[in-house]
Amino acid sequence: MADHRDLGGSVFVAELERAQAEATTLRSPLSLLVIDIDHFKQINDQHGHAIGDRCLIGFSEQLRHVFAGLGELPARLGGEEFAVLLPGHREAQATLRAEAFRVGLAAAAVVPELPELRIRVSIGVAEFTPERHTGNDAFLIEADRALYRAKYEGRDRVCPASMSRT
């Protein structure tokens, strides 16, 4: 993520497909986080779109800083929704990293002009399994469903996809 703008849907999708192919070939783990900034519309409504934009920039910087490991790819999917590809991570490890990010973000002042403004996020986590994720979008859809479960359960939380399958 060079800045707060997205990689472009097709670029992220191409990278996601490449990572899935590599994970299949190498039989290596791959996880995906889908992240949504909670109540972002409220931030825009209460503080204006300029502060909303600063929020997105500050959030992107935090995301890029925390997920800077080899092959890790944070990207903006659109609006206030982001994703992170985590090669080499099983779902449990990715869930721990997502939770640490969520907690750290809630304590950070991402907009220097408004140090009291705290960002909360909901995060869905999924691990790629070639046998289960046979369609092009199946992996992303599973992570997105876990995100919506996090939102449904009250937001400001991390939900692994495996909890929905049991």
N, C-alpha and C positions, 0 to 999 in steps of 0.2 A: 504494500500500500504506500505509494509514493506520497499521497496526501489524503485528505478526507474523502475524495471522490472514489467511486468504485473502480475495480479493474475492468469493468465492462462484463456484462453477463456472459457473453460468449467466451471471454478469456478465462473467467473463473470456471465455467463449465468444462472447457477444454482441459484445464489444469486438474480439475476433479476427476475427469475421465482418465487422464494420464496416470494420476496417482492410483486410481482403482486398478488399472491395467498392471501397473508396477506391483502393487500389493498382491494381485492374483498370481503374477508370474513368480515373484520372490517368496510368496506365501508369508508375507510380513503384515503386521497389524497396521491399520489405518483407521483413524477416528476423525469425526467431523463435529464441530460445534456450530450451532446456529443460534445467534444472539440477537435479542430485540431489546432496545432501550425502553424500559417501562414508562408509560405515561408521557411520551415525548411530545404529544400534541399539547399537553398541559404546560410543558416548558415553553413551547412556542407561544401559546396563548397568554401566559402570565408574564413572560420576559421579552417577547418579541422574537422575530425570526433571526435577527443578527445574533442574539444570544443562543438560539437554537443551533445556528451554524457553528458558533464557537464550541458548543457542546459536542457536536459531531466531530469537530477537529480534535478537541481534547480527548474525546473517547477513542478516536482512531489512533492517536499518539499512544495512549495507554495500551491499546490492543497490540499495536506494533512493537512496543517495548516488551510486553510480557510474552508474546508469542514470536520470538525472534530466533528460535532454534533452527537447526539445519532442516530445510525442507518445509518448515512451518509456513503456512500461507494465510494471513488474515486478509479478508476482502469485504468490501461493502456490497451487499446484494441489492440494496435499494432502500431509499427512505432511511429508516432507523434500524434496518436489519442487516446484520453482518454474519460472516461465517469464518471459521478457522479450520484449515486442514492440518491434521496432526499425524504425519507419517510416523510409524514406529510406536504408536500409542494404542493400547487396548482401551476399551470403554472405561474401565475402572480408573486407570491412570488419567485419561482425558477428563473424566468427571472431577477428579481431585484438582486438576489444573484449572478447570472451569470454575470450581467453587472458590479456589484461591483468588482467581481474577475477580469474581463477583464481590468477594469480601473486600479486597484491596481497592476496587473501584468505588465502592460505597464510602470508603474513608478518604478518597482523593478529591481535591478541589480541582476539577478539570477545566473550570472557567475562572481564570484568575480574577476577573472583575466581580465575580459573585462567589466568594469562597464558601458561602453557606449552602450553595446549590450542590446537591449530591445526586449522582446518577445511579439508578437501580436498573438491573437487567434481569431478564429471564433467559435461560440457556437450555437448549436441547442438545443432547450428546448421543451420537450413534457410532457404532463400530462397523466397518465394512466387512461383509461376509459374501464372497462370490456366489455361494449357493442361494442366498436369500435376496441379494440385490442384483437381480438379473436384468432389469430394465435400466435404461439410461438414467432415469431420475429417482430410482427406488431408494438409493442411499440418502440423497438429499431430502426426499420426502419423509423418510423415517426420522431423520434429525429434526425436521420441521414439525412433525407430529409431536415429538418429545418437547419441543419448544412450546407448542400450544397447550400441552398438558401442564407445563410449568406455569403458563399464564392462567390457565383454568384453576389451578390449585392455589392461586393467590399472588402470583408474580414474585419477583425478587428471589428466585430460586433456580437450581440446576436440576434437570430431570434427565436421567439416562433412558434411552429408548428401551433397553432390556426390561425396565420396570413395567413398560406398557405391554410387553409380550408375555409376561408371566401371569 
